[in-house]
Amino acid sequence: MIDWTKLTWTQPPVMARDDLRDLKKLIDGSFRDFSREYGEALENFFYPLLKFLAGLQQLLLATPWPLMLVLLGLFAWIGSRSWKMVAGTVACFLVIGWLDMWEDTMATLAIVSVATFLCIAIGIPVGIWMARSNRVQAAILPILDIMQTIPSFVYLIPVVMLLGIGKVPGLIAVMIYAIPPIVRLTNLGIRLVDEEVLEAADAFGASRRERLWGVQIPLALPNIFAGVNQTIMMSLSMVVVASMIGVPGLGVPVLRAVTNQYLALGLMNGLAIVAIAIIFDRVSQSFGKRLQKHREGGHGV
């Protein structure tokens, strides 16, 4: 029989611990050398993006609040075609202004708008590329899995080491977290297009470009807009985390409330983030549904 009392746990070999320590030092040293050599070049590369983001934020802040309410109401009407949605949007932003959260809200709208635009500009072409090649899909899917599952604080470390603290590092962090849905759903939407429809397009002599832009993308638009909706929601959910590296917006007072235990401050700004998220969610969903009904009506004709 085995004498369990004589069995003991042993530490890993000293050589293994030394090798691991050396590996960590090698990684840290290599990344530090890389950031010192190329950090300034990366900052210069992202400088136009910083100017655009800062300019948009200043434009939103400089716009008179009555005009801003009209523009936000127009945005809600274009997306939803619902007067209830327009009234709810205007009412929410009136309350936000009354509670003295207007400047932080405009800063949040600026970074979420830029992040969403860049995610769409990058994510849709990548999703199309994945849909047209199984090999590309197999290579990119693990990267998307990592981007969605890795804790945001982990990838904040290299971003801050390379670019420091500010708006651009926060924007990059938001994009890393928010871009996977638009890529995945674009890929899925194009792959779900009926093969018979594609065969009919080929029978009419459509080229690959004509088949993509005339058949696959129009039929995949509901999935693509679902991806846009999720990208917006995930961008807003990163507002508080991005505030930790110097991104202005509603996340800053929430972070200050957590640090100093200000319940009212955190609750009001948190509810403002929720209100903006609900508005964007309802407007984008309504627009996607109207687009789908229009497409189905067109096919019915």
Residue pairs with C-beta under 8 A, 6 or more apart in sequence:
11 17
31 158
31 161
32 161
35 161
35 162
38 162
39 162
39 163
42 162
42 163
43 163
43 164
46 163
46 168
49 114
49 168
49 171
50 166
50 167
50 168
52 114
53 110
53 111
53 114
53 167
53 168
53 171
54 167
56 110
56 113
56 114
57 106
57 107
57 110
57 111
57 248
60 68
60 106
60 107
60 109
60 110
61 103
61 106
61 107
63 71
65 97
65 102
68 93
68 106
69 90
69 93
69 94
72 89
72 90
72 93
73 86
73 89
73 90
75 89
75 283
76 82
76 85
76 86
76 88
76 89
76 90
76 279
76 283
77 83
77 85
77 86
78 287
79 85
79 283
79 284
79 286
79 287
80 86
80 282
80 283
80 286
80 287
81 286
81 290
82 286
85 279
85 282
85 283
85 286
88 279
89 279
89 283
92 275
92 276
92 279
93 105
95 275
96 102
96 105
96 272
96 275
99 268
99 272
101 250
101 253
101 268
101 269
101 272
104 248
104 249
104 250
104 252
104 253
104 269
104 272
105 249
105 250
105 272
105 276
107 248
107 249
107 250
108 236
108 239
108 249
108 250
108 251
108 273
108 276
109 276
111 167
111 170
111 171
111 174
111 235
111 239
111 242
111 247
111 249
112 174
112 232
112 235
112 236
112 239
112 276
114 171
115 171
115 174
115 175
115 178
115 235
116 178
116 228
116 231
116 232
116 235
118 171
118 175
119 175
119 178
119 179
119 182
119 231
119 235
120 182
120 228
120 231
122 175
122 179
123 179
123 182
123 183
123 186
123 227
123 231
124 182
124 186
124 224
126 140
126 183
126 186
127 182
127 183
127 184
127 185
127 186
127 187
127 189
127 190
127 224
127 227
128 186
128 187
128 190
128 212
128 217
129 136
130 136
130 137
130 140
130 141
130 183
130 186
130 187
131 137
131 186
131 187
131 190
131 191
131 216
132 190
132 212
137 187
140 183
144 180
144 183
144 184
147 176
147 177
147 179
147 180
148 177
148 180
152 173
152 176
152 177
152 238
152 241
153 241
155 173
155 176
156 169
156 173
156 241
156 244
156 245
159 169
159 172
159 173
159 245
160 169
160 245
162 169
163 169
163 172
165 245
165 246
166 245
166 246
166 247
167 246
167 247
167 248
169 245
169 246
170 242
170 243
170 245
170 246
170 247
171 242
171 247
173 238
173 241
173 242
173 245
174 235
174 238
174 242
177 234
177 235
177 237
177 238
178 231
178 232
178 234
178 235
178 238
179 231
181 227
181 230
181 231
181 234
182 224
182 227
182 228
182 230
182 231
183 227
184 227
185 223
185 224
185 226
185 227
185 230
186 220
186 223
186 224
186 227
188 223
189 219
189 220
189 221
189 222
189 223
189 224
189 227
190 216
190 217
190 220
192 220
192 223
193 215
193 216
193 219
193 220
194 219
197 215
197 219
198 211
198 215
198 216
201 210
201 211
201 214
201 215
202 211
206 214
206 215
217 224
218 295
219 295
221 288
221 291
221 292
221 295
222 288
222 291
222 292
225 284
225 287
225 288
225 291
226 288
228 284
229 280
229 281
229 284
229 285
229 288
232 277
232 280
232 281
232 284
233 277
233 280
233 281
236 273
236 276
236 277
236 280
237 277
239 247
239 249
239 250
239 251
239 254
239 273
240 251
240 254
240 255
240 273
241 251
242 249
242 251
243 249
243 251
243 252
243 254
243 255
244 251
244 255
250 269
250 272
250 273
251 269
251 273
253 265
253 266
253 269
254 265
254 266
254 269
254 270
254 273
256 262
256 265
257 263
257 265
257 266
257 267
257 269
258 266
